[in-house]
């Protein structure tokens, strides 16, 4: 049997990649299974529940019409316990039967700046991981962990392996591979670098399925519908999509049998998804939070917020993704409307808290490219500028302790974010931040557009809450 070793047994992997492998096994192709674990000591209750259930769990899916269905997913055959030295993961990584190492560590877990260079200065945990690996200890960032595992595989003579990124990161295979090679350079292990370049591949992929954090009522519905007590149960929308470049160095499952799109290039799918779906999702989460909403569907059904999202896509994104010189193979207006319908599904009950996180990765990854391309063409950026303006207003609310939930952002330096909000001109300080904007930082056209958009956001919040936000 061939093994996929997956790093990060969170909800998205279990509602997405594991589902496709399960579907293939249900067709009778049992040549592939998943072994998985985490790089950090988190999700311990879920890991324990999965281990007690032999890796099986129940997935609830919900259509936009509110129809629910339940599937017992059994593709994860081994759930690996966390150890500080990552020994269980390393053992599987060094097994010749392991042909793919896949991972979901969130966009912020790649530590890349706007030039796709590892941002050593901004991330103390990355520097600490480098020191640990140099000292012969296991790494716990993605890169440090992969160095630990791939060294073991190289030394075992276990053969080639595909490194498969499953996160919402533009050019995710290429960029994570670049980060890994930079990390190996910093370690100084030239033998490992040569081995990785010769014995691994890193296909780009586009993944899509809305998967909220499980709440207790998911397990309650599973119990009522199936009779199973399943503390590892989770839910997701009925929509699912996976597009992968067919560059696997050591074989792969026949995913095309279960509707995975195997392609030469994911670029068009990736750009459409990141800009029309991911950026719009964040827009709705930030705007909804500002007026007191808890759920994504509430903001999606709010006329003004929906118009913010619709105009952003229609005015500024579609014109740069679908041009006479480079026509898009996807019907983008239809895709926009499907996305908004998905976000409006109340049965998903996806929270603004989940979607609003990691703004310091999402601005440069999801939003800045559209601004950069519009400006390069001499075109206005009024609609897209509303998204960073919403995030700035959200950040100012966080700065004063008025976000009604914990905001998580791996790429944010809290002291720098607080200083930005306390600056005499927060808009100028925000637009000058190189983590967010790269070479666009300080551009007068960006500052002017975000300033105008911030006034729109201020009027919007005041109209719907009666409270004027902090001055921008």
N, C-alpha and C positions, 0 to 999 in steps of 0.2 A: 504494500500500500504506500502511496505517495502522501507526503505531509505538507500542509501549509502551516508554518509557524506564524501565528498572529500576535503582534505586540499591541495590547490595549483592548481589553475585553469590555469596553463600554457599550452603551446602547446602540450606537450607530453601526458598529461592526456586526453586532448580533441581529440587527434588523436589516442588514444589507448584504455584505459579502457572505456571511454564514448562511443566509437564506438561499443564495444562488448555489452554493455547494450542496446544501440540503436538497434542493430541487433536483440537482443532477443525480444525487444518490437515490432519490425517490424514483428516478427513471431506470434504476438498476445499475448505474455506473458508480460503483463503490471504490474506485481506484484512488480516490482522493478524500482526505479528511483533514480536519483542523485541530491543531494543538495550540493553546493560547494561554497567555498570562500577561501580567502588568509589570512595567519597569519600576514602579514605585509602590509603596505599601498603601494603596487606596482601594476602594471598593471591596474591602475585605469581607463584608457580609454577603455581597453578591457572589464573590468568588467561592465562598464557603457553600452557598446555596447551589451553585452550579456543580461543585464537586460532589455534593450529596446526591445530586440528580444525574450523575454520570455525564455532565455536560449538556444535558437536555434542558429546554425551557420552552415556554409558550409565548408566541408572538400574536398579539392582537392587532389586526389591521382595520382601518376605518376609512370608508369612502367619503367623498364630500357630501353625500346624501345621508350619512350617519349609519350606514350598514356596517356591522362588525362581523369579523370572522376570526377564527382561531386556528393556529398551526403549531404543532409540536416540532421544534427545530432540533435535529439530532446530528448535525454535521460536526459539532465540536466534540471530538472523541476524547480529548485529554485537556483538563483544566489544571494548569501548572501553578503551584503555590509560589507565593513571593518569598524570595530569600535575598538578603543583602548582597550576596555574591552572585546572584542571578543564576546559580548553578542549574536549576531545572530548565531554564530557557536555553542556557549554553549547551546543555546536553542534547536537546532537540536540534538546535542550530547546527551542531557538529555531526548529526546523523545523516548519512548519505541519502536516506529516504526523504529527507526534507528538501523539497525542490523550490519552494517559494517562501520567503520571509516577508510578510505584509505588516502594515502598521497604520494605526489611527492614533495620532498624538495631538490633534488639533493644529490649526494653522500656526499658532504662536510657538509651537514646539520645535520649529526649524531654525529660529534665531538668525534669520537672514535679513540683511538690510536691503535698501532699494536697488543696490548693485549686485544682489545675490551673493554678498560676502557675509561670512559669519560675523555677527556683531558682538565681538568679545567685550567691548567696553560697556555695553548696556546690560549684560546678563552675567551676574556673579555665579549663578548655578552652572553656566556653561564653562566658565573659567575653573570652577571647583571640579567639574567633571573631568576636564583635561588633566588637572593635577592628580586626580585619583587614578586615571588610566595610566599616566606616566609612572605612578607609584606601584603599578601592577594590580590595582583594585578594579572591580567592575564599575563601569559607567552606568549612569541612570538617566542621562538625557538620551534621546534617540541615537545620537552619534556615538557617544561613549559606550552605550549598550551594544550597538552594532559592531564597534571595534572589538569589544570583548568577545562577541559571538563569532564574528568572522575570523578572528585570529584562531579561535578553537577549531573552526571548520577547516581553515587552511592547514593547521598543524595536523589535523586528523586525515588530511587527504580525501575529504568527503566530496570533492567535486564542485561544479558550478551551482549557483543558486540565483534566482531572480529576487530582486528587492522591489516590492510592490507597494507604492504609496497609495493610500486610500483616503487622503484628506483633501479638503477644499483648498488646494494650493495651486495657483496657476503653474503649469508645466511641472506638476508635482514630482514626477520621476526625475526629470533633469535637475531640478533645483535641490531636491533632497540628496541626490547623488553628488552634486557639487559641494553641498555642505559637508557630506561625509568625507569626501576626498580632502577638503580643506582641514577638517579635524584630524585626519590621519597625517597630513603634512605637519600640523602643529605637534602631534605626538612624536613625529620623527621616524615612523615605521615605514621605510621605503619598500621593504619586502611585502608588507601587507598591502600597500597601495598598488604595487605591481600586480598582486594576486587579485585584488578587487577589480582592477581595470580589465584583467583578462578573464575572470571567472564569474562575473556578475553582470546582470543587465537591470535597467531601471525604467520600465515602460511608464509613460504618462497615462493618466486615467482621469475620467470625470465620473463622479459618484453623485447620486441624488436620491434622497428619501428623507422626508421630515420625520424625525424621531425624537420626541420630547423625552425629558427625564421621566422615568417611571414614577408614578405616585401610588400610594396605597390602594386607591380604588381600582387600579389596573388588575392587581392580584385578586381583588374582590370580584371583579367581573369575570376573570378567568375561572375562579372557583365556581361561580354561578353557572357559567356556560359549559364547563368541562368536568367539574367535580374535582379538579386538581388543586391542591395547595402548592402554589409555585411562587416562592419569594423572589425568584429571578425573572418573573414575567415582565414583559415590556410591550410597548405599543408603538405603532407607526402608521403613517398614512398608507393608503392602498397603492399610490403611485410609487414606482421604483424604476431606476435607470442606472446603467453602468456601461460606460464606453471605455475601452482599453486599447492601447496600441499593442499590436501583436508582436511583442519583442520579449520573448521568454527564453532564457538561455538553457533551461533544464526541463523543459516541458511544462504543460499546463493542463488544467481540466478542459473539457470540451464545452466551455461556457456558452458558445453560440447555440447550443441545444436548449438553453434556458433563457434565451432572449438577451444575453449580453452582446453588445455590439463590439466586435473585434475589428479594429480599423488601422489604417496606416498612420493617421494623425488625428488627435483629439482636439486640435486647436479651436475649431469653430464651435464645437459642443462646449468646450471648456469656457470660452469667452462668453457665450450666451448664458451659461449657467451662473458663472461668477457675477456677471454684471446685471443680468435680468432677475436672477433669483436671490443670490446671496446678498447683494447690495440692497435690493428692495426689502428683503427680510429685515436687515439691520435698520433701514429707514423706518419701517413700521414699528419696530421694537423701541427705538429711541423716541419716536414721536408719541407712541402710546404711553410710555412711561411718564413722559412730561405732563400728560393730562390725566394721570392717575389710573390708566388701564393696567390690568395684570396680564392679559392674554393677547396673543398675536391676532386672533380672529376679531377681537373687539376693534383694534386699530384698522384692520383691513376693511371693516364695514363702516368705519367713520368716513364720511364723504370727503373731508379735507385731507385726511391722511392718505386715503386711497388716491386722491388726486395728486398729492406729492409724489407718490410712487409711480403712478401712471405717467405723469409728465416727465419725470426723470428718465424713464425708459424711452418714451416716445420722442421727446425733444432732443435728447443728448446721446442716448446709447445706440438706438437703432441706426441713426445716421452714420455712426462710425463703424458699426459692425456689418452693415450691408451697403456696399458702395458699388458703383458700376465697375470699378476696377477689380474689386474683390467681393462678388456677390456671396451672401451667406446661404449655405444649404438648408438652413432652418428658417421656417416662416416665423419671423420674430414677433410680429403683432399677435399672432395666435399663441405663441409661447408665452408672451407677456400676460395674456388673458387667462391662460391655464394656470400660470403661477399665482395670480391673484385669487383665482378660484380655490386653489389649494390652500393658500394662506387663510382664506375665509372660512375654512372648515372648523366649526365650533367643537366637533367631537374630538379633534386632536388636542385641544386645550394646551397648545404650546405656549410657554410663558415668555414674556418679554425678558425676564431675567436670563434665560438660556440664550436667547438670540442676540441680546444686546452685548454680551461679553466680548472681550478681545477687540475692542474698537481700535486700539493702536496697531493691530495687525490688519484689520479690515479696511481702514482708510487707505493705507498704501496698497493693499492687495486687491480690493474690490472696487474702489471708487476713484483713486488718483489716476489710474490709466485713462479713464474717460476724460477727465479734466485735462490731462496732458495732451491727449490726441485732439480734443476740441480746440485747445489753445494753439496747437501747432498748425491747425488749419485756419486760424483766424476767426473761429466761430465762438459764439457766446456760450457761457457755462452756467446760466442762471438756474436751470432746473437741477443739474447735478450738484451745484454748490449748496443746495438746500440740505443735502445729506451730511456733509461735514458741519454745517451750521447746526443741525439737529444734534450731532454728537457733541459739539462744543457746549450747547445748552445743557445736554445730559451730563457732561463732565462737570460743568459748573454746579449742577444740582448735587452731583456726587461730592464735590469739593466742600459743600456746606452740610454734608451729612443728611441730605433729604431724599436720597434714593431709597425706596421702601424695601430693598433687598440688598444682599451682598453683591457688589460688582466685582467680577473676576477678569483680570487682564494680564496675561503673562508677559506681554511686551511693554506694558506701561511701567515707567519709573514714577512711583507715587509722588516723590518730592518734586520732580520736574512738572508733573501734571498739576499739583497744587500751585506751584510757582506761576505756571501759565494762567491759571484762573485768577491769581492775585495780581497779575500784571496790570499796569495802568491802562493798557489796551489789550484785552484778552484775545481779540480777533487777530491782531498783528502777531502776538506771541504764539498763538495756536498755528497760524499759517507759516511761522518761521521755524517750526519744529522739524528737524531733518528726519527723525524717526518716522513721522507721518508723511512727509512730502518729498524727501530726497532732494533732487535737483530743482524741484518746484518751490522749495522753501523760500519764503520771502517775496515771491513773484507778486508784483503790484496788482496784476490782473486777478490772481487768486485772492489776494487780500480784499480787493474791492468787491468781488462777487460774493465771498463769504460774509462780508460786512452787510451787504444788501440782504442776503439770505437770512442772516441773523435777525435783522429787523422783522422779516416775515415770520420767523419762528417766534419772536417775542410777541408779535400781535396774535399769532395763533394760540399760544399758551395763555395769554391774558384773556382772550375771548372765551376760552373754554374752562378756565379755572378762576378768573378774576384776579389772578396774581401776576404781576409783571416780573419776568425772570431777572436775574442779575444783569447789570449793564454789560453790553458787549461793544 
